[in-house]
């Protein structure tokens, strides 16, 4: 196949369908598309990219809505 024929075929080809969004990450607000892995938490769906980059403290604060406390002596 000549390079001109390949260019013409690619140009005339139907565009690939975009993946269908099925949810929204509650941390970064990015779409979670069909076929992607994600975590289903009580706070909402969390994409794997967000969870992989989180520390335990960030997870507790951002996803579980927990606050850090300071110990004091009464």
N, CA, C and O atoms as a Maestro MAE file, in Angstrom:
{
 s_m_m2io_version
 :::
 2.0.0
}

f_m_ct {
 s_m_title
 :::
 protein
 m_atom[296] {
  # First column is atom index #
  i_m_mmod_type
  r_m_x_coord
  r_m_y_coord
  r_m_z_coord
  i_m_residue_number
  s_m_chain_name
  s_m_pdb_residue_name
  s_m_pdb_atom_name
  i_m_atomic_number
  :::
  1 25 0.849 -1.156 0.000 1 A "UNK " " N  " 7
  2 3 0.000 0.000 0.000 1 A "UNK " " CA " 6
  3 2 0.908 1.237 0.000 1 A "UNK " " C  " 6
  4 15 1.856 1.338 0.779 1 A "UNK " " O  " 8
  5 25 0.593 2.145 -0.875 2 A "UNK " " N  " 7
  6 3 1.406 3.363 -0.959 2 A "UNK " " CA " 6
  7 2 1.102 4.263 0.234 2 A "UNK " " C  " 6
  8 15 0.058 4.145 0.875 2 A "UNK " " O  " 8
  9 25 2.034 5.156 0.512 3 A "UNK " " N  " 7
  10 3 1.833 6.052 1.656 3 A "UNK " " CA " 6
  11 2 0.633 6.966 1.425 3 A "UNK " " C  " 6
  12 15 -0.062 7.317 2.379 3 A "UNK " " O  " 8
  13 25 0.379 7.357 0.182 4 A "UNK " " N  " 7
  14 3 -0.780 8.193 -0.120 4 A "UNK " " CA " 6
  15 2 -2.078 7.431 0.153 4 A "UNK " " C  " 6
  16 15 -3.027 8.001 0.692 4 A "UNK " " O  " 8
  17 25 -2.128 6.162 -0.212 5 A "UNK " " N  " 7
  18 3 -3.322 5.352 0.020 5 A "UNK " " CA " 6
  19 2 -3.553 5.160 1.518 5 A "UNK " " C  " 6
  20 15 -4.695 5.184 1.976 5 A "UNK " " O  " 8
  21 25 -2.473 4.968 2.287 6 A "UNK " " N  " 7
  22 3 -2.597 4.812 3.742 6 A "UNK " " CA " 6
  23 2 -3.127 6.099 4.375 6 A "UNK " " C  " 6
  24 15 -4.010 6.054 5.231 6 A "UNK " " O  " 8
  25 25 -2.591 7.238 3.958 7 A "UNK " " N  " 7
  26 3 -3.051 8.522 4.481 7 A "UNK " " CA " 6
  27 2 -4.525 8.722 4.162 7 A "UNK " " C  " 6
  28 15 -5.299 9.150 5.018 7 A "UNK " " O  " 8
  29 25 -4.912 8.411 2.928 8 A "UNK " " N  " 7
  30 3 -6.307 8.563 2.529 8 A "UNK " " CA " 6
  31 2 -7.207 7.631 3.330 8 A "UNK " " C  " 6
  32 15 -8.289 8.038 3.755 8 A "UNK " " O  " 8
  33 25 -6.776 6.376 3.546 9 A "UNK " " N  " 7
  34 3 -7.575 5.418 4.314 9 A "UNK " " CA " 6
  35 2 -7.748 5.902 5.761 9 A "UNK " " C  " 6
  36 15 -8.849 5.860 6.309 9 A "UNK " " O  " 8
  37 25 -6.658 6.358 6.367 10 A "UNK " " N  " 7
  38 3 -6.732 6.838 7.748 10 A "UNK " " CA " 6
  39 2 -7.609 8.087 7.861 10 A "UNK " " C  " 6
  40 15 -8.333 8.259 8.841 10 A "UNK " " O  " 8
  41 25 -7.538 8.944 6.863 11 A "UNK " " N  " 7
  42 3 -8.319 10.173 6.873 11 A "UNK " " CA " 6
  43 2 -9.805 9.880 6.714 11 A "UNK " " C  " 6
  44 15 -10.640 10.553 7.319 11 A "UNK " " O  " 8
  45 25 -10.137 8.885 5.909 12 A "UNK " " N  " 7
  46 3 -11.534 8.546 5.651 12 A "UNK " " CA " 6
  47 2 -12.127 7.588 6.682 12 A "UNK " " C  " 6
  48 15 -13.341 7.383 6.704 12 A "UNK " " O  " 8
  49 25 -11.288 7.002 7.535 13 A "UNK " " N  " 7
  50 3 -11.778 6.045 8.524 13 A "UNK " " CA " 6
  51 2 -12.655 6.752 9.550 13 A "UNK " " C  " 6
  52 15 -12.429 7.910 9.901 13 A "UNK " " O  " 8
  53 25 -13.644 6.034 10.012 14 A "UNK " " N  " 7
  54 3 -14.529 6.590 11.051 14 A "UNK " " CA " 6
  55 2 -13.738 6.784 12.333 14 A "UNK " " C  " 6
  56 15 -12.903 5.945 12.674 14 A "UNK " " O  " 8
  57 25 -13.982 7.864 13.044 15 A "UNK " " N  " 7
  58 3 -13.255 8.082 14.308 15 A "UNK " " CA " 6
  59 2 -13.623 7.023 15.331 15 A "UNK " " C  " 6
  60 15 -14.748 6.524 15.359 15 A "UNK " " O  " 8
  61 25 -12.651 6.692 16.171 16 A "UNK " " N  " 7
  62 3 -12.917 5.714 17.218 16 A "UNK " " CA " 6
  63 2 -13.847 6.339 18.250 16 A "UNK " " C  " 6
  64 15 -13.745 7.522 18.572 16 A "UNK " " O  " 8
  65 25 -14.734 5.533 18.748 17 A "UNK " " N  " 7
  66 3 -15.676 6.024 19.764 17 A "UNK " " CA " 6
  67 2 -14.931 6.281 21.071 17 A "UNK " " C  " 6
  68 15 -14.097 5.481 21.495 17 A "UNK " " O  " 8
  69 25 -15.242 7.388 21.686 18 A "UNK " " N  " 7
  70 3 -14.622 7.719 22.976 18 A "UNK " " CA " 6
  71 2 -15.176 6.781 24.037 18 A "UNK " " C  " 6
  72 15 -16.345 6.399 23.978 18 A "UNK " " O  " 8
  73 25 -14.346 6.406 25.011 19 A "UNK " " N  " 7
  74 3 -14.854 5.538 26.078 19 A "UNK " " CA " 6
  75 2 -15.994 6.222 26.826 19 A "UNK " " C  " 6
  76 15 -15.962 7.431 27.056 19 A "UNK " " O  " 8
  77 25 -16.976 5.456 27.194 20 A "UNK " " N  " 7
  78 3 -18.149 5.999 27.874 20 A "UNK " " CA " 6
  79 2 -17.839 6.217 29.359 20 A "UNK " " C  " 6
  80 15 -17.368 5.306 30.040 20 A "UNK " " O  " 8
  81 25 -18.104 7.409 29.845 21 A "UNK " " N  " 7
  82 3 -17.876 7.724 31.256 21 A "UNK " " CA " 6
  83 2 -18.964 7.068 32.094 21 A "UNK " " C  " 6
  84 15 -20.149 7.151 31.770 21 A "UNK " " O  " 8
  85 25 -18.547 6.414 33.179 22 A "UNK " " N  " 7
  86 3 -19.516 5.751 34.047 22 A "UNK " " CA " 6
  87 2 -19.560 6.356 35.443 22 A "UNK " " C  " 6
  88 15 -20.502 6.104 36.194 22 A "UNK " " O  " 8
  89 25 -18.553 7.151 35.803 23 A "UNK " " N  " 7
  90 3 -18.528 7.751 37.127 23 A "UNK " " CA " 6
  91 2 -17.569 8.934 37.137 23 A "UNK " " C  " 6
  92 15 -16.969 9.278 36.119 23 A "UNK " " O  " 8
  93 25 -17.438 9.544 38.305 24 A "UNK " " N  " 7
  94 3 -16.577 10.706 38.486 24 A "UNK " " CA " 6
  95 2 -15.777 10.501 39.762 24 A "UNK " " C  " 6
  96 15 -16.338 10.122 40.790 24 A "UNK " " O  " 8
  97 25 -14.472 10.748 39.706 25 A "UNK " " N  " 7
  98 3 -13.618 10.614 40.888 25 A "UNK " " CA " 6
  99 2 -13.967 11.731 41.869 25 A "UNK " " C  " 6
  100 15 -14.028 12.899 41.486 25 A "UNK " " O  " 8
  101 25 -14.194 11.375 43.132 26 A "UNK " " N  " 7
  102 3 -14.573 12.379 44.130 26 A "UNK " " CA " 6
  103 2 -13.375 13.171 44.628 26 A "UNK " " C  " 6
  104 15 -13.550 14.135 45.373 26 A "UNK " " O  " 8
  105 25 -12.154 12.791 44.235 27 A "UNK " " N  " 7
  106 3 -10.957 13.518 44.660 27 A "UNK " " CA " 6
  107 2 -10.520 14.516 43.597 27 A "UNK " " C  " 6
  108 15 -10.357 15.702 43.884 27 A "UNK " " O  " 8
  109 25 -10.329 14.040 42.368 28 A "UNK " " N  " 7
  110 3 -9.802 14.911 41.303 28 A "UNK " " CA " 6
  111 2 -10.874 15.372 40.314 28 A "UNK " " C  " 6
  112 15 -10.596 16.216 39.462 28 A "UNK " " O  " 8
  113 25 -12.076 14.842 40.408 29 A "UNK " " N  " 7
  114 3 -13.211 15.180 39.536 29 A "UNK " " CA " 6
  115 2 -13.005 14.777 38.076 29 A "UNK " " C  " 6
  116 15 -13.687 15.291 37.189 29 A "UNK " " O  " 8
  117 25 -12.067 13.856 37.821 30 A "UNK " " N  " 7
  118 3 -11.876 13.332 36.465 30 A "UNK " " CA " 6
  119 2 -12.890 12.219 36.213 30 A "UNK " " C  " 6
  120 15 -13.351 11.557 37.142 30 A "UNK " " O  " 8
  121 25 -13.224 12.029 34.944 31 A "UNK " " N  " 7
  122 3 -14.153 10.965 34.579 31 A "UNK " " CA " 6
  123 2 -13.515 9.600 34.765 31 A "UNK " " C  " 6
  124 15 -12.324 9.424 34.509 31 A "UNK " " O  " 8
  125 25 -14.297 8.645 35.205 32 A "UNK " " N  " 7
  126 3 -13.895 7.246 35.251 32 A "UNK " " CA " 6
  127 2 -14.639 6.579 34.107 32 A "UNK " " C  " 6
  128 15 -15.869 6.517 34.100 32 A "UNK " " O  " 8
  129 25 -13.877 6.080 33.139 33 A "UNK " " N  " 7
  130 3 -14.485 5.540 31.918 33 A "UNK " " CA " 6
  131 2 -14.718 4.043 32.023 33 A "UNK " " C  " 6
  132 15 -14.122 3.350 32.848 33 A "UNK " " O  " 8
  133 25 -15.592 3.577 31.173 34 A "UNK " " N  " 7
  134 3 -15.910 2.161 31.095 34 A "UNK " " CA " 6
  135 2 -14.627 1.356 30.896 34 A "UNK " " C  " 6
  136 15 -13.827 1.673 30.015 34 A "UNK " " O  " 8
  137 25 -14.428 0.319 31.709 35 A "UNK " " N  " 7
  138 3 -13.253 -0.530 31.608 35 A "UNK " " CA " 6
  139 2 -12.114 -0.123 32.534 35 A "UNK " " C  " 6
  140 15 -11.164 -0.890 32.694 35 A "UNK " " O  " 8
  141 25 -12.175 1.059 33.150 36 A "UNK " " N  " 7
  142 3 -11.133 1.504 34.063 36 A "UNK " " CA " 6
  143 2 -11.407 0.989 35.479 36 A "UNK " " C  " 6
  144 15 -12.557 0.804 35.876 36 A "UNK " " O  " 8
  145 25 -10.334 0.763 36.225 37 A "UNK " " N  " 7
  146 3 -10.463 0.350 37.613 37 A "UNK " " CA " 6
  147 2 -10.637 1.577 38.496 37 A "UNK " " C  " 6
  148 15 -10.098 2.645 38.203 37 A "UNK " " O  " 8
  149 25 -11.394 1.419 39.582 38 A "UNK " " N  " 7
  150 3 -11.581 2.505 40.539 38 A "UNK " " CA " 6
  151 2 -11.966 1.890 41.878 38 A "UNK " " C  " 6
  152 15 -12.312 0.711 41.951 38 A "UNK " " O  " 8
  153 25 -11.905 2.688 42.930 39 A "UNK " " N  " 7
  154 3 -12.285 2.250 44.272 39 A "UNK " " CA " 6
  155 2 -13.639 2.843 44.621 39 A "UNK " " C  " 6
  156 15 -13.857 4.045 44.470 39 A "UNK " " O  " 8
  157 25 -14.542 2.003 45.085 40 A "UNK " " N  " 7
  158 3 -15.875 2.420 45.505 40 A "UNK " " CA " 6
  159 2 -15.830 2.636 47.014 40 A "UNK " " C  " 6
  160 15 -15.821 1.666 47.773 40 A "UNK " " O  " 8
  161 25 -15.802 3.889 47.461 41 A "UNK " " N  " 7
  162 3 -15.704 4.200 48.890 41 A "UNK " " CA " 6
  163 2 -17.008 4.818 49.380 41 A "UNK " " C  " 6
  164 15 -17.883 5.162 48.586 41 A "UNK " " O  " 8
  165 25 -17.123 4.951 50.681 42 A "UNK " " N  " 7
  166 3 -18.323 5.564 51.269 42 A "UNK " " CA " 6
  167 2 -18.456 7.022 50.843 42 A "UNK " " C  " 6
  168 15 -19.567 7.544 50.748 42 A "UNK " " O  " 8
  169 25 -17.315 7.688 50.584 43 A "UNK " " N  " 7
  170 3 -17.340 9.099 50.168 43 A "UNK " " CA " 6
  171 2 -17.618 9.257 48.684 43 A "UNK " " C  " 6
  172 15 -17.980 10.346 48.240 43 A "UNK " " O  " 8
  173 25 -17.459 8.201 47.913 44 A "UNK " " N  " 7
  174 3 -17.656 8.245 46.466 44 A "UNK " " CA " 6
  175 2 -16.584 7.443 45.763 44 A "UNK " " C  " 6
  176 15 -15.717 6.854 46.409 44 A "UNK " " O  " 8
  177 25 -16.638 7.418 44.460 45 A "UNK " " N  " 7
  178 3 -15.671 6.669 43.661 45 A "UNK " " CA " 6
  179 2 -14.342 7.417 43.599 45 A "UNK " " C  " 6
  180 15 -14.315 8.640 43.462 45 A "UNK " " O  " 8
  181 25 -13.232 6.666 43.703 46 A "UNK " " N  " 7
  182 3 -11.893 7.243 43.659 46 A "UNK " " CA " 6
  183 2 -11.103 6.515 42.580 46 A "UNK " " C  " 6
  184 15 -11.003 5.288 42.590 46 A "UNK " " O  " 8
  185 25 -10.537 7.293 41.637 47 A "UNK " " N  " 7
  186 3 -9.758 6.661 40.569 47 A "UNK " " CA " 6
  187 2 -8.453 6.119 41.141 47 A "UNK " " C  " 6
  188 15 -7.973 6.604 42.166 47 A "UNK " " O  " 8
  189 25 -7.882 5.121 40.485 48 A "UNK " " N  " 7
  190 3 -6.656 4.486 40.958 48 A "UNK " " CA " 6
  191 2 -5.473 5.447 40.952 48 A "UNK " " C  " 6
  192 15 -4.591 5.332 41.803 48 A "UNK " " O  " 8
  193 25 -5.433 6.386 40.022 49 A "UNK " " N  " 7
  194 3 -4.340 7.359 39.991 49 A "UNK " " CA " 6
  195 2 -4.313 8.176 41.275 49 A "UNK " " C  " 6
  196 15 -3.244 8.400 41.843 49 A "UNK " " O  " 8
  197 25 -5.466 8.618 41.734 50 A "UNK " " N  " 7
  198 3 -5.525 9.400 42.973 50 A "UNK " " CA " 6
  199 2 -5.109 8.551 44.163 50 A "UNK " " C  " 6
  200 15 -4.305 8.987 44.987 50 A "UNK " " O  " 8
  201 25 -5.645 7.352 44.260 51 A "UNK " " N  " 7
  202 3 -5.363 6.518 45.418 51 A "UNK " " CA " 6
  203 2 -3.906 6.093 45.458 51 A "UNK " " C  " 6
  204 15 -3.314 6.022 46.535 51 A "UNK " " O  " 8
  205 25 -3.321 5.810 44.305 52 A "UNK " " N  " 7
  206 3 -1.909 5.410 44.259 52 A "UNK " " CA " 6
  207 2 -0.992 6.525 44.744 52 A "UNK " " C  " 6
  208 15 0.071 6.255 45.304 52 A "UNK " " O  " 8
  209 25 -1.392 7.771 44.533 53 A "UNK " " N  " 7
  210 3 -0.553 8.894 44.923 53 A "UNK " " CA " 6
  211 2 -0.830 9.419 46.319 53 A "UNK " " C  " 6
  212 15 -0.189 10.377 46.751 53 A "UNK " " O  " 8
  213 25 -1.772 8.815 47.039 54 A "UNK " " N  " 7
  214 3 -2.157 9.324 48.361 54 A "UNK " " CA " 6
  215 2 -1.402 8.641 49.483 54 A "UNK " " C  " 6
  216 15 -1.110 7.446 49.426 54 A "UNK " " O  " 8
  217 25 -1.094 9.422 50.504 55 A "UNK " " N  " 7
  218 3 -0.606 8.837 51.751 55 A "UNK " " CA " 6
  219 2 -1.831 8.405 52.550 55 A "UNK " " C  " 6
  220 15 -2.960 8.765 52.214 55 A "UNK " " O  " 8
  221 25 -1.603 7.646 53.590 56 A "UNK " " N  " 7
  222 3 -2.725 7.225 54.443 56 A "UNK " " CA " 6
  223 2 -3.402 8.445 55.057 56 A "UNK " " C  " 6
  224 15 -4.628 8.485 55.168 56 A "UNK " " O  " 8
  225 25 -2.614 9.438 55.457 57 A "UNK " " N  " 7
  226 3 -3.175 10.647 56.058 57 A "UNK " " CA " 6
  227 2 -4.039 11.401 55.051 57 A "UNK " " C  " 6
  228 15 -5.121 11.872 55.403 57 A "UNK " " O  " 8
  229 25 -3.584 11.523 53.817 58 A "UNK " " N  " 7
  230 3 -4.360 12.212 52.784 58 A "UNK " " CA " 6
  231 2 -5.648 11.447 52.484 58 A "UNK " " C  " 6
  232 15 -6.692 12.061 52.265 58 A "UNK " " O  " 8
  233 25 -5.586 10.119 52.472 59 A "UNK " " N  " 7
  234 3 -6.782 9.310 52.240 59 A "UNK " " CA " 6
  235 2 -7.814 9.556 53.340 59 A "UNK " " C  " 6
  236 15 -8.993 9.770 53.061 59 A "UNK " " O  " 8
  237 25 -7.357 9.525 54.588 60 A "UNK " " N  " 7
  238 3 -8.285 9.750 55.696 60 A "UNK " " CA " 6
  239 2 -8.908 11.135 55.634 60 A "UNK " " C  " 6
  240 15 -10.096 11.298 55.911 60 A "UNK " " O  " 8
  241 25 -8.113 12.130 55.271 61 A "UNK " " N  " 7
  242 3 -8.624 13.496 55.219 61 A "UNK " " CA " 6
  243 2 -9.511 13.741 54.001 61 A "UNK " " C  " 6
  244 15 -10.610 14.279 54.137 61 A "UNK " " O  " 8
  245 25 -9.048 13.352 52.811 62 A "UNK " " N  " 7
  246 3 -9.755 13.663 51.563 62 A "UNK " " CA " 6
  247 2 -10.948 12.759 51.287 62 A "UNK " " C  " 6
  248 15 -11.985 13.219 50.809 62 A "UNK " " O  " 8
  249 25 -10.800 11.470 51.590 63 A "UNK " " N  " 7
  250 3 -11.855 10.519 51.233 63 A "UNK " " CA " 6
  251 2 -12.769 10.220 52.420 63 A "UNK " " C  " 6
  252 15 -13.990 10.179 52.272 63 A "UNK " " O  " 8
  253 25 -12.186 10.015 53.576 64 A "UNK " " N  " 7
  254 3 -12.987 9.652 54.751 64 A "UNK " " CA " 6
  255 2 -13.469 10.864 55.544 64 A "UNK " " C  " 6
  256 15 -14.236 10.727 56.497 64 A "UNK " " O  " 8
  257 25 -13.011 12.060 55.140 65 A "UNK " " N  " 7
  258 3 -13.409 13.316 55.793 65 A "UNK " " CA " 6
  259 2 -13.072 13.327 57.284 65 A "UNK " " C  " 6
  260 15 -13.798 13.909 58.090 65 A "UNK " " O  " 8
  261 25 -11.971 12.682 57.636 66 A "UNK " " N  " 7
  262 3 -11.506 12.686 59.019 66 A "UNK " " CA " 6
  263 2 -10.574 13.865 59.231 66 A "UNK " " C  " 6
  264 15 -9.936 14.336 58.290 66 A "UNK " " O  " 8
  265 25 -10.495 14.348 60.484 67 A "UNK " " N  " 7
  266 3 -9.612 15.466 60.807 67 A "UNK " " CA " 6
  267 2 -8.526 14.986 61.763 67 A "UNK " " C  " 6
  268 15 -8.747 14.093 62.581 67 A "UNK " " O  " 8
  269 25 -7.367 15.590 61.644 68 A "UNK " " N  " 7
  270 3 -6.298 15.270 62.578 68 A "UNK " " CA " 6
  271 2 -6.568 16.045 63.870 68 A "UNK " " C  " 6
  272 15 -7.011 17.193 63.837 68 A "UNK " " O  " 8
  273 25 -6.299 15.413 64.984 69 A "UNK " " N  " 7
  274 3 -6.519 16.027 66.292 69 A "UNK " " CA " 6
  275 2 -5.184 16.232 66.990 69 A "UNK " " C  " 6
  276 15 -4.209 15.536 66.706 69 A "UNK " " O  " 8
  277 25 -5.151 17.170 67.883 70 A "UNK " " N  " 7
  278 3 -3.979 17.439 68.701 70 A "UNK " " CA " 6
  279 2 -4.299 16.980 70.122 70 A "UNK " " C  " 6
  280 15 -5.317 17.373 70.692 70 A "UNK " " O  " 8
  281 25 -3.437 16.159 70.682 71 A "UNK " " N  " 7
  282 3 -3.652 15.666 72.040 71 A "UNK " " CA " 6
  283 2 -3.350 16.773 73.039 71 A "UNK " " C  " 6
  284 15 -2.357 17.489 72.911 71 A "UNK " " O  " 8
  285 25 -4.202 16.900 74.016 72 A "UNK " " N  " 7
  286 3 -3.987 17.872 75.087 72 A "UNK " " CA " 6
  287 2 -4.236 17.185 76.427 72 A "UNK " " C  " 6
  288 15 -4.999 16.223 76.524 72 A "UNK " " O  " 8
  289 25 -3.590 17.692 77.425 73 A "UNK " " N  " 7
  290 3 -3.789 17.157 78.758 73 A "UNK " " CA " 6
  291 2 -4.836 18.007 79.466 73 A "UNK " " C  " 6
  292 15 -4.698 19.227 79.552 73 A "UNK " " O  " 8
  293 25 -5.873 17.365 79.968 74 A "UNK " " N  " 7
  294 3 -6.949 18.097 80.645 74 A "UNK " " CA " 6
  295 2 -6.550 18.555 82.017 74 A "UNK " " C  " 6
  296 15 -7.346 19.185 82.713 74 A "UNK " " O  " 8
  :::
 }
 m_bond[295] {
  # First column is bond index #
  i_m_from
  i_m_to
  i_m_order
  :::
  1 1 2 1
  2 2 3 1
  3 3 4 2
  4 3 5 1
  5 5 6 1
  6 6 7 1
  7 7 8 2
  8 7 9 1
  9 9 10 1
  10 10 11 1
  11 11 12 2
  12 11 13 1
  13 13 14 1
  14 14 15 1
  15 15 16 2
  16 15 17 1
  17 17 18 1
  18 18 19 1
  19 19 20 2
  20 19 21 1
  21 21 22 1
  22 22 23 1
  23 23 24 2
  24 23 25 1
  25 25 26 1
  26 26 27 1
  27 27 28 2
  28 27 29 1
  29 29 30 1
  30 30 31 1
  31 31 32 2
  32 31 33 1
  33 33 34 1
  34 34 35 1
  35 35 36 2
  36 35 37 1
  37 37 38 1
  38 38 39 1
  39 39 40 2
  40 39 41 1
  41 41 42 1
  42 42 43 1
  43 43 44 2
  44 43 45 1
  45 45 46 1
  46 46 47 1
  47 47 48 2
  48 47 49 1
  49 49 50 1
  50 50 51 1
  51 51 52 2
  52 51 53 1
  53 53 54 1
  54 54 55 1
  55 55 56 2
  56 55 57 1
  57 57 58 1
  58 58 59 1
  59 59 60 2
  60 59 61 1
  61 61 62 1
  62 62 63 1
  63 63 64 2
  64 63 65 1
  65 65 66 1
  66 66 67 1
  67 67 68 2
  68 67 69 1
  69 69 70 1
  70 70 71 1
  71 71 72 2
  72 71 73 1
  73 73 74 1
  74 74 75 1
  75 75 76 2
  76 75 77 1
  77 77 78 1
  78 78 79 1
  79 79 80 2
  80 79 81 1
  81 81 82 1
  82 82 83 1
  83 83 84 2
  84 83 85 1
  85 85 86 1
  86 86 87 1
  87 87 88 2
  88 87 89 1
  89 89 90 1
  90 90 91 1
  91 91 92 2
  92 91 93 1
  93 93 94 1
  94 94 95 1
  95 95 96 2
  96 95 97 1
  97 97 98 1
  98 98 99 1
  99 99 100 2
  100 99 101 1
  101 101 102 1
  102 102 103 1
  103 103 104 2
  104 103 105 1
  105 105 106 1
  106 106 107 1
  107 107 108 2
  108 107 109 1
  109 109 110 1
  110 110 111 1
  111 111 112 2
  112 111 113 1
  113 113 114 1
  114 114 115 1
  115 115 116 2
  116 115 117 1
  117 117 118 1
  118 118 119 1
  119 119 120 2
  120 119 121 1
  121 121 122 1
  122 122 123 1
  123 123 124 2
  124 123 125 1
  125 125 126 1
  126 126 127 1
  127 127 128 2
  128 127 129 1
  129 129 130 1
  130 130 131 1
  131 131 132 2
  132 131 133 1
  133 133 134 1
  134 134 135 1
  135 135 136 2
  136 135 137 1
  137 137 138 1
  138 138 139 1
  139 139 140 2
  140 139 141 1
  141 141 142 1
  142 142 143 1
  143 143 144 2
  144 143 145 1
  145 145 146 1
  146 146 147 1
  147 147 148 2
  148 147 149 1
  149 149 150 1
  150 150 151 1
  151 151 152 2
  152 151 153 1
  153 153 154 1
  154 154 155 1
  155 155 156 2
  156 155 157 1
  157 157 158 1
  158 158 159 1
  159 159 160 2
  160 159 161 1
  161 161 162 1
  162 162 163 1
  163 163 164 2
  164 163 165 1
  165 165 166 1
  166 166 167 1
  167 167 168 2
  168 167 169 1
  169 169 170 1
  170 170 171 1
  171 171 172 2
  172 171 173 1
  173 173 174 1
  174 174 175 1
  175 175 176 2
  176 175 177 1
  177 177 178 1
  178 178 179 1
  179 179 180 2
  180 179 181 1
  181 181 182 1
  182 182 183 1
  183 183 184 2
  184 183 185 1
  185 185 186 1
  186 186 187 1
  187 187 188 2
  188 187 189 1
  189 189 190 1
  190 190 191 1
  191 191 192 2
  192 191 193 1
  193 193 194 1
  194 194 195 1
  195 195 196 2
  196 195 197 1
  197 197 198 1
  198 198 199 1
  199 199 200 2
  200 199 201 1
  201 201 202 1
  202 202 203 1
  203 203 204 2
  204 203 205 1
  205 205 206 1
  206 206 207 1
  207 207 208 2
  208 207 209 1
  209 209 210 1
  210 210 211 1
  211 211 212 2
  212 211 213 1
  213 213 214 1
  214 214 215 1
  215 215 216 2
  216 215 217 1
  217 217 218 1
  218 218 219 1
  219 219 220 2
  220 219 221 1
  221 221 222 1
  222 222 223 1
  223 223 224 2
  224 223 225 1
  225 225 226 1
  226 226 227 1
  227 227 228 2
  228 227 229 1
  229 229 230 1
  230 230 231 1
  231 231 232 2
  232 231 233 1
  233 233 234 1
  234 234 235 1
  235 235 236 2
  236 235 237 1
  237 237 238 1
  238 238 239 1
  239 239 240 2
  240 239 241 1
  241 241 242 1
  242 242 243 1
  243 243 244 2
  244 243 245 1
  245 245 246 1
  246 246 247 1
  247 247 248 2
  248 247 249 1
  249 249 250 1
  250 250 251 1
  251 251 252 2
  252 251 253 1
  253 253 254 1
  254 254 255 1
  255 255 256 2
  256 255 257 1
  257 257 258 1
  258 258 259 1
  259 259 260 2
  260 259 261 1
  261 261 262 1
  262 262 263 1
  263 263 264 2
  264 263 265 1
  265 265 266 1
  266 266 267 1
  267 267 268 2
  268 267 269 1
  269 269 270 1
  270 270 271 1
  271 271 272 2
  272 271 273 1
  273 273 274 1
  274 274 275 1
  275 275 276 2
  276 275 277 1
  277 277 278 1
  278 278 279 1
  279 279 280 2
  280 279 281 1
  281 281 282 1
  282 282 283 1
  283 283 284 2
  284 283 285 1
  285 285 286 1
  286 286 287 1
  287 287 288 2
  288 287 289 1
  289 289 290 1
  290 290 291 1
  291 291 292 2
  292 291 293 1
  293 293 294 1
  294 294 295 1
  295 295 296 2
  :::
 }
}
